[in-house]
Amino acid sequence: MTDSSERARQVLRAAGIPPGDLAHLRPLGGGTYNTVEELTLTDGTRYVLKTAPTAPGLAHERQLLISEADFYGAAAKAGVAAPRVVVLDGDTLLMTLCPGEPWGDPLTDAEVAVLRTELGRQLARLHEITGPGFGYPSGALGPLAPDWRTAFTTMYDAVLDDARRYGAWLPLPADDIARTARSAYDALDEITVPCAVHFDLWQGNILVDRTTGTPRIGGLIDGERMFWGDPLADFVSLALLGDIRKDEAFLAGYREAGGRAGFDRSARLRYALYRSYLYLIMLAEAVPREFGVEENRWRREKVGPELLAALREIDETASTP
């Protein structure tokens, strides 16, 4: 019996499922941090088992499965397509399997527009779900904060400290980045309600289900980066290395379902700030993840310029009344 099979049986037992019902276990690709496996039972029921790593990571990457379970709870309340939690048992999370494959197969322009519009509607519903405070529910950076400025500045400082600690490559000195970011912090005070934010909705974490013939959103997965905060922060990964303001189909669906998607001065500052935060994470994590030469080159050539562009937008917007 392999270690992974024994772990799977233990989790099934914790979920009240006879461990002897496990018929098959296979690893799932696509994850970049946790170990992810698909479990198939003797009756054909399929689950996904996620196990947290023991390797070092960034400061906010402790107890991520707690945050992921919270995300799926929020998605269930909102009626959003996502896995449902079966059991969270220590460093393992057992959840239902969503239909579909990661967004990546060829799609027509019309199919993409329909999917992006539906994605906008689902995110607007998710953002109606509120939490008990601001920040990461895992508690990795401390307890939830009473205000968004406190929570987000703690998050931002933590990733800059990670970059310093690991000696990660950045296109500017960390202190210079921090100085620019601070000029946008006043805009954070406009956020007074802690909403559910996935924060990792690049296409690999959006499943597209084709079983009915017409592509549809099958599920939003890998919610481990979830936090309670500003819904606008979700717009960053939805247009990774791009600009959500150009995604007319998504914005139309989001607004149609009641989401606020305006870009006044405050929103522009916050959107640039959240972009810089995600790109800092992508550069800082390269050291503990031990990426290869090609991946590191890609991050320097693609992510570095986007971080600089976000910081420039902060500078330009902050200096304009």
Stockholm file with secondary structure:
# STOCKHOLM 1.0

chainA/1-321         MTDSSERARQVLRAAGIPPGDLAHLRPLGGGTYNTVEELTLTDGTRYVLKTAPTAPGLAHERQLLISEADFYGAAAKAGVAAPRVVVLDGDTLLMTLCPGEPWGDPLTDAEVAVLRTELGRQLARLHEITGPGFGYPSGALGPLAPDWRTAFTTMYDAVLDDARRYGAWLPLPADDIARTARSAYDALDEITVPCAVHFDLWQGNILVDRTTGTPRIGGLIDGERMFWGDPLADFVSLALLGDIRKDEAFLAGYREAGGRAGFDRSARLRYALYRSYLYLIMLAEAVPREFGVEENRWRREKVGPELLAALREIDETASTP
#=GR chainA/1-321 SS CCHHHHHHHHHHHHTTCCGGGEEEEEECCCCSSSEEEEEEETTSCEEEEEECCCSCCCGGGTTHHHHHHHHHHHHHHHTCSCCCEEEEETTEEEEECCSSEESCSCCCHHHHHHHHHHHHHHHHHHTTCBCSSBBCTTCTTSSCBSSHHHHHHHHHHHHHHHHHHHTCCCSSCHHHHHHHHHTTGGGGGGCCSCEEECCCCSGGGEEEECTTSSCEEEEECCGGGCEEECGGGHHHHHTTTSCGGGCHHHHHHHHHTTCCCCCCHHHHHHHHHHHHHHHHHHHHTTTTTTCCHHHHHHIIIIIHHHHHHHHHHHHHHHTCC
#=GC SS_cons         CCHHHHHHHHHHHHTTCCGGGEEEEEECCCCSSSEEEEEEETTSCEEEEEECCCSCCCGGGTTHHHHHHHHHHHHHHHTCSCCCEEEEETTEEEEECCSSEESCSCCCHHHHHHHHHHHHHHHHHHTTCBCSSBBCTTCTTSSCBSSHHHHHHHHHHHHHHHHHHHTCCCSSCHHHHHHHHHTTGGGGGGCCSCEEECCCCSGGGEEEECTTSSCEEEEECCGGGCEEECGGGHHHHHTTTSCGGGCHHHHHHHHHTTCCCCCCHHHHHHHHHHHHHHHHHHHHTTTTTTCCHHHHHHIIIIIHHHHHHHHHHHHHHHTCC
//
